[in-house]
Amino acid sequence: MNRQTLKQLVIGSYNNGDLDAKKVNKIADLLTKSELRLYIKALKNWEKQNKITIEVPTEGGFNLEELQDVFPDKKLVISVDPSLLLGMRLTDNDDLYEMSLKNSLEKITEHIKEQYD
């Protein structure tokens, strides 16, 4: 199976931006074991590339529509992490952007330790 075919199978596995279990099962039944392994890996990579994980300290307090405007072709997943204190953490594929009070305080503390040790 070449990359082009694999990409077409992955794109065909989605229905309105969501993974369609029926389509995935149909495709999986037609593939050999090694092709199935490649297909699953390609699905995971596609999900990772097309999803933004947003971690916030509490529910609400931000405008999801504005974030959707910034990332128009990506699926936004919201999760709550009370350890953030204030701000948010965005994970886009392998990139991590942390804009939080906790992160700022840790950076200040780290800087002070480096300067005075």
Buried (B, 14 or more C-beta within 10 A) or exposed (E): EEEEEBEEBBEEBBEEEEEBEEBBEEBBEEBEEEBBEBBEEBBEEBEEEBBBBBBBBEEEEBEEEEBBEEBEEBEBEBEEBEEBEBBBBBBBEEEEEBEBEBBBEEEEEEEEEEEEE
